[in-house]
Amino acid sequence: MTIKEKMYGDIAVLSLKGNLMGEPDTTDVRDKIYSLLQDGIKNIVLDLGKVRWMNSSGLGTLIAAMTSVKNKGGELKLASVSDKVESLFMITQLIKVFKTYENVDRAVSSYK
């Protein structure tokens, strides 16, 4: 799993590449999000366009991250969710929990 960070004003975009299927990937994502929150960055977009697959550990990490961001007064949004990952969100009903956008630009502009 590789994580690239890009800032758009006060919005952080984390582009994930690989599979989100447990250690150490889930820890890396969680640590990165917590680090942003500690730096006062509360609006975060996760670009999942290059995440090929995710299991329950990956879903748990996203839920925990969303909860942490909300508790700090921010919002976590997902962008470019692949069909495979989106089908997982549908099955688990998490499609109703996460705000998803077709691409990063739409997710970033939704904060305005």
KOLPA-534950 format. One line per field, with one value per residue (C-alpha): z, y, x; residue number from 1. Coordinates in nm, 3 decimals. Layout:
N
z = Z:... $
y = Y:... $
x = X:... $
nr = NUM:... $
//
This chain:
112
z = 0.000:-0.095:0.033:-0.140:0.023:-0.160:-0.005:-0.160:0.079:0.409:0.247:0.244:-0.035:0.040:-0.270:-0.177:-0.406:-0.343:-0.130:0.207:0.372:0.724:0.868:0.793:0.537:0.767:1.033:0.777:0.663:1.020:1.131:0.834:0.907:1.279:1.191:0.972:1.251:1.499:1.254:1.257:0.914:0.949:0.590:0.425:0.091:0.040:-0.328:-0.364:-0.743:-0.719:-0.433:-0.596:-0.301:0.061:0.335:0.672:0.824:0.553:0.607:0.983:0.926:0.710:0.968:1.253:1.047:0.965:1.332:1.437:1.173:1.273:1.641:1.549:1.362:1.014:0.731:0.553:0.191:-0.059:-0.425:-0.732:-0.561:-0.788:-0.885:-0.670:-0.360:-0.428:-0.446:-0.102:0.025:-0.124:0.037:0.379:0.343:0.407:0.086:0.309:0.561:0.341:0.105:-0.225:-0.534:-0.891:-0.868:-0.639:-0.787:-0.708:-0.356:-0.290:-0.431:-0.217:0.093:-0.029 $
y = 0.000:0.339:0.662:0.995:1.317:1.634:1.948:2.162:2.455:2.307:1.979:1.678:1.423:1.085:0.869:0.503:0.238:-0.137:-0.353:-0.252:-0.592:-0.573:-0.508:-0.314:-0.131:-0.048:0.083:0.305:0.458:0.506:0.664:0.901:1.019:1.064:1.260:1.496:1.541:1.625:1.889:2.046:1.919:1.801:1.768:1.458:1.290:0.932:0.862:0.491:0.479:0.251:0.033:-0.302:-0.479:-0.431:-0.673:-0.628:-0.489:-0.223:-0.137:-0.117:0.121:0.350:0.349:0.424:0.702:0.856:0.849:1.014:1.284:1.354:1.374:1.648:1.840:1.742:1.526:1.224:1.168:0.897:0.952:0.731:0.417:0.115:-0.111:-0.398:-0.181:-0.011:-0.351:-0.425:-0.096:-0.195:-0.541:-0.400:-0.101:0.132:0.313:0.493:0.590:0.725:1.019:0.905:1.108:1.012:1.183:1.381:1.722:1.670:1.550:1.852:2.102:1.951:2.105:2.459 $
x = 0.000:0.133:-0.020:0.034:-0.079:-0.178:-0.320:-0.595:-0.607:-0.725:-0.837:-0.604:-0.635:-0.482:-0.440:-0.420:-0.274:-0.286:-0.513:-0.657:-0.657:-0.517:-0.172:0.040:-0.174:-0.464:-0.224:-0.049:-0.378:-0.501:-0.172:-0.172:-0.526:-0.455:-0.141:-0.348:-0.603:-0.327:-0.202:-0.549:-0.654:-1.013:-1.135:-0.997:-1.066:-0.956:-0.891:-0.967:-0.926:-0.622:-0.744:-0.809:-0.969:-1.065:-1.170:-1.339:-1.017:-1.007:-1.373:-1.316:-1.027:-1.243:-1.523:-1.279:-1.119:-1.456:-1.553:-1.226:-1.260:-1.622:-1.526:-1.276:-1.548:-1.436:-1.561:-1.414:-1.518:-1.432:-1.347:-1.304:-1.431:-1.371:-1.660:-1.529:-1.497:-1.830:-2.002:-1.857:-2.005:-2.343:-2.343:-2.248:-2.486:-2.190:-2.282:-2.536:-2.267:-1.987:-2.014:-1.866:-1.778:-1.685:-1.347:-1.119:-1.213:-1.582:-1.503:-1.278:-1.528:-1.806:-1.642:-1.715 $
nr = 1:2:3:4:5:6:7:8:9:10:11:12:13:14:15:16:17:18:19:20:21:22:23:24:25:26:27:28:29:30:31:32:33:34:35:36:37:38:39:40:41:42:43:44:45:46:47:48:49:50:51:52:53:54:55:56:57:58:59:60:61:62:63:64:65:66:67:68:69:70:71:72:73:74:75:76:77:78:79:80:81:82:83:84:85:86:87:88:89:90:91:92:93:94:95:96:97:98:99:100:101:102:103:104:105:106:107:108:109:110:111:112 $
//
